[in-house]
């Protein structure tokens, strides 16, 4: 019974490790998807502004010059 339990524990540990790695991969993919959607939304907003003929869609901030 001692060896059978050890092999079972090793298999359980391997399964838990595989499940954890799978969870981490899915979590990274979900975060990357959210970031991608945000970037695409910002680009779409800028493109809509430009297609409407507006000029100040992406203002450029210029630092103040000291005299």
N, C-alpha and C positions, 0 to 999 in steps of 0.2 A: 504494500500500500504506500510505502514511502516514495518509491520511484514513480509510481503512476501519478501521485499527487504533484510531484516536482515537474513532471512533463506537462501536466495540465496547467500548472501555474505559469510555466514558460509560454505555453500556447496562449493563455489568457493575457499575459503581459504583451506578447507580440500582437495580439488582436487589439488590445487597448492602444498600443503605440500606433498601429496602422490606422485605427479610428481617429486618434488624435491628429495624426498627420493629415488625414483626409479632411478633418474639420478645419485645420489651419489653412489648407489649400483653398477650401471653399470660402473661408472668411477673407482671405487675401483677394480672391476673385471678386467677392461682393464689394469690398472696399474699392478695388480698382474700377469696378463698374460704376459705383457712385461718383468717383472722381471723374471718370470719362463722361458721364451724363452731365455733370456740372460744367465741364469745359465745353462740351458740345452746345449746351444751352447758352453759355456766354457768347460763343462764336455765332450762334444763330441770332441772338439779340443784336450783336454788332452788325451782322449782315443785313438784318431787317432794317436797321437804322440807315445803313448806307444805301440800300435799295430804295428807301423812301426819299432819298435825295438830301438828307440832312448832312451837315458838314462837321458838327461837333460831336460825333458819335463816340470817339475815344480820345478825350482830352489829354493832352500832354502837359504834365506838370513841369514847369521850368523853375529851377531854384532862383531865388532873388539874388541879384548881384549887389555886392556891397561897394559903395563908392570909394 
